[in-house]
């Protein structure tokens, strides 16, 4: 029910921002349990730090996935990722738009 991408070649939040500029919505679904507000304030058990989970979580984002997603929209998401992932985006950085003729 989710299509999760692990982003290693650039900063995830910069990628989310750039995809949003292109009209492609993404989500972050996986937050480390020990960082969720409910568990840190209401749990009866103490959840220890989960260092590997905390390391990987900022690299994850969910791509659009739903029954009505048209093939043309799928290709648009793929094309944007192919362009953006090699760019190695940093926080606050956007890919420069190509200038037309």
N, CA, C and O of each residue as an XYZ file, in Angstrom:
404
protein
N       0.807     -1.208      0.000
C       0.000      0.000      0.000
C       0.848      1.269      0.000
O       0.323      2.369     -0.171
N       2.150      1.119      0.190
C       3.067      2.258      0.125
C       4.209      1.918     -0.827
O       4.605      0.758     -0.947
N       4.730      2.929     -1.497
C       5.929      2.756     -2.311
C       6.991      3.638     -1.682
O       7.049      4.842     -1.931
N       7.825      3.024     -0.870
C       8.822      3.768     -0.098
C      10.150      3.750     -0.832
O      10.597      2.715     -1.326
N      10.764      4.911     -0.892
C      12.056      5.082     -1.546
C      13.078      5.456     -0.489
O      12.825      6.330      0.341
N      14.230      4.802     -0.513
C      15.333      5.180      0.369
C      16.293      6.034     -0.453
O      16.862      5.570     -1.441
N      16.464      7.260     -0.043
C      17.252      8.242     -0.781
C      18.647      8.330     -0.161
O      18.809      8.756      0.982
N      19.639      7.921     -0.935
C      21.016      7.945     -0.444
C      21.866      8.982     -1.166
O      22.900      9.408     -0.650
N      21.434      9.392     -2.363
C      22.294     10.244     -3.184
C      22.064     11.734     -2.974
O      22.782     12.552     -3.550
N      21.070     12.106     -2.158
C      20.824     13.521     -1.903
C      20.062     13.659     -0.591
O      19.703     12.664      0.037
N      19.824     14.879     -0.191
C      19.084     15.164      1.027
C      17.597     14.964      0.764
O      17.031     15.604     -0.121
N      16.960     14.074      1.533
C      15.558     13.728      1.306
C      14.634     14.942      1.312
O      13.777     15.058      0.435
N      14.784     15.842      2.272
C      13.861     16.971      2.365
C      13.985     17.908      1.171
O      12.994     18.503      0.746
N      15.185     18.045      0.631
C      15.368     18.849     -0.584
C      14.679     18.175     -1.763
O      14.092     18.848     -2.611
N      14.749     16.853     -1.819
C      14.072     16.115     -2.889
C      12.561     16.277     -2.765
O      11.880     16.508     -3.764
N      12.036     16.158     -1.559
C      10.597     16.348     -1.336
C      10.171     17.731     -1.798
O       9.148     17.879     -2.466
N      10.951     18.742     -1.448
C      10.642     20.124     -1.830
C      10.634     20.292     -3.351
O       9.739     20.928     -3.906
N      11.620     19.727     -4.010
C      11.712     19.866     -5.466
C      10.598     19.085     -6.161
O      10.033     19.565     -7.144
N      10.278     17.905     -5.674
C       9.163     17.151     -6.258
C       7.858     17.915     -6.073
O       7.022     17.939     -6.977
N       7.677     18.534     -4.924
C       6.473     19.328     -4.670
C       6.374     20.490     -5.653
O       5.289     20.788     -6.154
N       7.509     21.152     -5.935
C       7.517     22.241     -6.923
C       7.042     21.749     -8.290
O       6.484     22.510     -9.081
N       7.272     20.472     -8.549
C       6.871     19.884     -9.835
C       5.477     19.264     -9.769
O       5.051     18.589    -10.706
N       4.776     19.489     -8.679
C       3.411     18.987     -8.541
C       3.335     17.506     -8.180
O       2.320     16.855     -8.429
N       4.401     16.980     -7.596
C       4.432     15.574     -7.212
C       4.439     15.512     -5.687
O       5.400     15.924     -5.037
N       3.357     14.993     -5.137
C       3.238     14.892     -3.691
C       3.948     13.658     -3.153
O       3.924     12.602     -3.786
N       4.567     13.781     -2.014
C       5.221     12.674     -1.330
C       4.804     12.734      0.134
O       4.205     13.713      0.580
N       5.124     11.689      0.870
C       4.835     11.657      2.302
C       5.992     11.003      3.028
O       6.799     10.289      2.432
N       6.060     11.257      4.320
C       7.001     10.559      5.186
C       6.151      9.731      6.135
O       5.431     10.276      6.971
N       6.237      8.413      6.003
C       5.396      7.528      6.815
C       6.126      6.881      7.976
O       5.495      6.513      8.967
N       7.407      6.735      7.881
C       8.132      5.984      8.898
C       8.970      6.904      9.764
O       9.984      7.450      9.330
N       8.521      7.062     10.996
C       9.218      7.861     12.003
C       9.667      6.880     13.080
O       8.888      6.019     13.488
N      10.900      6.992     13.545
C      11.349      6.076     14.587
C      10.414      6.107     15.801
O      10.001      7.175     16.253
N      10.098      4.948     16.307
C       9.162      4.816     17.417
C       9.552      5.694     18.600
O       8.693      6.322     19.221
N      10.832      5.738     18.910
C      11.272      6.510     20.071
C      11.192      8.023     19.843
O      11.391      8.796     20.780
N      10.902      8.453     18.608
C      10.766      9.878     18.314
C       9.314     10.305     18.141
O       9.040     11.491     17.962
N       8.388      9.364     18.192
C       6.973      9.709     18.056
C       6.483     10.379     19.343
O       6.732      9.870     20.436
N       5.793     11.508     19.222
C       5.363     12.245     20.409
C       4.539     11.401     21.391
O       4.731     11.502     22.602
N       3.637     10.580     20.883
C       2.806      9.788     21.796
C       3.661      8.903     22.689
O       3.485      8.874     23.907
N       4.577      8.190     22.078
C       5.386      7.242     22.848
C       6.333      7.942     23.813
O       6.640      7.405     24.877
N       6.789      9.110     23.458
C       7.723      9.805     24.346
C       7.017     10.463     25.526
O       7.660     10.759     26.534
N       5.690     10.701     25.424
C       4.988     11.383     26.511
C       3.950     10.524     27.222
O       3.634     10.799     28.380
N       3.402      9.484     26.570
C       2.297      8.730     27.157
C       2.571      7.248     27.383
O       1.772      6.573     28.033
N       3.645      6.744     26.880
C       3.892      5.306     26.984
C       4.228      4.905     28.415
O       4.903      5.634     29.143
N       3.745      3.738     28.795
C       4.060      3.194     30.111
C       5.417      2.506     30.117
O       5.941      2.161     31.176
N       5.969      2.312     28.963
C       7.284      1.684     28.863
C       8.273      2.703     28.303
O       7.902      3.583     27.526
N       9.496      2.576     28.696
C      10.550      3.448     28.190
C      11.122      2.822     26.922
O      11.623      1.698     26.958
N      11.052      3.529     25.819
C      11.604      3.029     24.568
C      13.033      3.544     24.455
O      13.261      4.754     24.458
N      13.984      2.639     24.356
C      15.375      3.085     24.265
C      15.644      3.717     22.904
O      14.895      3.479     21.956
N      16.690      4.510     22.796
C      17.066      5.045     21.483
C      17.296      3.900     20.501
O      17.805      2.839     20.864
N      16.919      4.134     19.289
C      17.087      3.141     18.220
C      17.987      3.771     17.164
O      17.489      4.332     16.188
N      19.297      3.689     17.342
C      20.212      4.445     16.483
C      20.125      4.095     15.006
O      20.196      4.994     14.168
N      19.978      2.845     14.660
C      19.904      2.481     13.231
C      18.620      3.013     12.614
O      18.626      3.511     11.488
N      17.532      2.909     13.341
C      16.254      3.440     12.867
C      16.344      4.951     12.693
O      15.873      5.494     11.694
N      16.944      5.624     13.659
C      17.107      7.075     13.571
C      18.006      7.466     12.401
O      17.834      8.537     11.819
N      18.954      6.613     12.057
C      19.857      6.882     10.928
C      19.139      6.730      9.582
O      19.342      7.531      8.670
N      18.308      5.708      9.469
C      17.662      5.400      8.193
C      16.413      6.255      7.949
O      16.141      6.620      6.805
N      15.666      6.573      8.974
C      14.386      7.279      8.811
C      14.490      8.550      7.972
O      13.611      8.772      7.139
N      15.503      9.398      8.136
C      15.573     10.618      7.320
C      15.874     10.362      5.847
O      15.885     11.300      5.050
N      16.114      9.122      5.479
C      16.396      8.771      4.087
C      15.152      8.239      3.371
O      15.211      7.953      2.175
N      14.033      8.102      4.077
C      12.851      7.459      3.515
C      11.777      8.465      3.137
O      11.539      9.434      3.857
N      11.131      8.226      2.003
C       9.936      8.961      1.630
C       9.040      8.051      0.825
O       9.510      7.123      0.166
N       7.749      8.316      0.879
C       6.773      7.528      0.146
C       6.358      8.284     -1.107
O       6.018      9.466     -1.064
N       6.398      7.571     -2.215
C       6.002      8.147     -3.501
C       4.504      7.967     -3.712
O       3.883      7.146     -3.036
N       3.911      8.722     -4.641
C       2.480      8.572     -4.902
C       2.152      7.137     -5.334
O       2.819      6.562     -6.193
N       1.121      6.585     -4.723
C       0.661      5.241     -5.078
C      -0.807      5.139     -4.690
O      -1.160      5.189     -3.511
N      -1.656      4.996     -5.704
C      -3.088      4.844     -5.464
C      -3.705      4.245     -6.726
O      -3.122      4.346     -7.806
N      -4.880      3.622     -6.601
C      -5.467      2.895     -7.735
C      -5.654      3.727     -9.003
O      -5.511      3.194    -10.104
N      -5.968      5.009     -8.880
C      -6.211      5.842    -10.051
C      -4.980      6.514    -10.626
O      -5.101      7.369    -11.504
N      -3.800      6.150    -10.155
C      -2.574      6.773    -10.658
C      -2.360      6.353    -12.115
O      -2.112      5.184    -12.409
N      -2.458      7.310    -12.999
C      -2.342      7.036    -14.431
C      -0.896      6.738    -14.810
O       0.032      7.194    -14.142
N      -0.706      5.971    -15.886
C       0.636      5.627    -16.332
C       1.440      6.875    -16.702
O       2.649      6.922    -16.474
N       0.786      7.873    -17.262
C       1.489      9.112    -17.611
C       2.027      9.792    -16.348
O       3.126     10.345    -16.358
N       1.251      9.749    -15.265
C       1.711     10.329    -14.007
C       2.849      9.508    -13.412
O       3.780     10.068    -12.834
N       2.781      8.201    -13.547
C       3.873      7.339    -13.094
C       5.164      7.718    -13.828
O       6.223      7.836    -13.211
N       5.070      7.904    -15.125
C       6.246      8.260    -15.924
C       6.785      9.638    -15.541
O       7.995      9.866    -15.569
N       5.883     10.554    -15.183
C       6.303     11.891    -14.761
C       7.096     11.814    -13.452
O       8.097     12.512    -13.292
N       6.650     10.970    -12.520
C       7.368     10.776    -11.257
C       8.740     10.158    -11.533
O       9.752     10.606    -10.994
N       8.761      9.135    -12.368
C      10.028      8.464    -12.710
C      10.995      9.444    -13.360
O      12.170      9.493    -12.997
N      10.505     10.225    -14.320
C      11.381     11.182    -15.017
C      11.946     12.214    -14.039
O      13.121     12.571    -14.123
N      11.113     12.692    -13.116
C      11.593     13.675    -12.139
C      12.661     13.052    -11.245
O      13.675     13.692    -10.964
N      12.453     11.823    -10.796
C      13.443     11.162     -9.946
C      14.743     10.914    -10.697
O      15.828     11.086    -10.140
N      14.638     10.511    -11.960
C      15.850     10.284    -12.753
C      16.652     11.569    -12.896
O      17.883     11.541    -12.910
N      15.957     12.694    -13.003
C      16.647     13.972    -13.141
C      17.218     14.452    -11.807
O      18.339     14.959    -11.760
N      16.460     14.295    -10.734
C      16.830     14.887     -9.458
C      17.808     14.063     -8.634
O      18.681     14.627     -7.974
N      17.682     12.754     -8.658
C      18.532     11.947     -7.781
C      20.019     12.070     -8.091
O      20.814     12.138     -7.153
N      20.436     12.103     -9.346
C      21.867     12.289     -9.595
C      22.356     13.684     -9.222
O      23.562     13.907     -9.116
N      21.425     14.632     -9.021
C      21.811     16.010     -8.753
C      22.438     16.190     -7.376
O      23.135     17.178     -7.142
N      22.202     15.253     -6.461
C      22.777     15.376     -5.124
C      22.309     16.618     -4.392
O      23.133     17.376     -3.881
N      21.011     16.843     -4.331
C      20.451     18.040     -3.709
C      20.856     18.161     -2.246
O      20.949     17.168     -1.525
N      21.090     19.374     -1.832
C      21.376     19.690     -0.434
C      20.177     20.444      0.128
O      19.361     20.949     -0.643
N      20.046     20.536      1.461
C      18.911     21.240      2.038
C      18.772     22.662      1.495
O      19.748     23.409      1.432
N      17.550     23.026      1.105
C      17.286     24.366      0.596
C      17.700     24.584     -0.846
O      17.487     25.670     -1.386
N      18.282     23.588     -1.478
C      18.779     23.729     -2.846
C      17.731     23.204     -3.821
O      17.075     22.201     -3.541
N      17.573     23.851     -4.931
C      16.656     23.407     -5.967
C      17.429     23.205     -7.258
O      18.483     23.804     -7.469
N      16.894     22.362     -8.106
C      17.506     22.130     -9.416
C      17.160     23.307    -10.314
O      15.997     23.704    -10.384
N      18.133     23.865    -10.992
C      17.896     24.987    -11.895
C      17.050     24.528    -13.072
O      17.309     23.486    -13.674
N      16.048     25.311    -13.387
C      15.183     25.001    -14.521
C      15.960     25.214    -15.819
O      16.741     26.157    -15.942
N      15.738     24.345    -16.760
C      16.394     24.510    -18.056
C      15.766     25.665    -18.790
O      14.548     25.843    -18.762
N      16.583     26.442    -19.441
C      16.055     27.574    -20.187
C      15.642     27.112    -21.569
O      16.328     26.318    -22.212
N      14.506     27.626    -22.009
C      13.992     27.274    -23.323
C      14.724     28.028    -24.428
O      15.587     28.862    -24.157
N      14.368     27.723    -25.681
C      15.026     28.392    -26.813
C      14.751     29.867    -26.884
O      15.244     30.544    -27.786
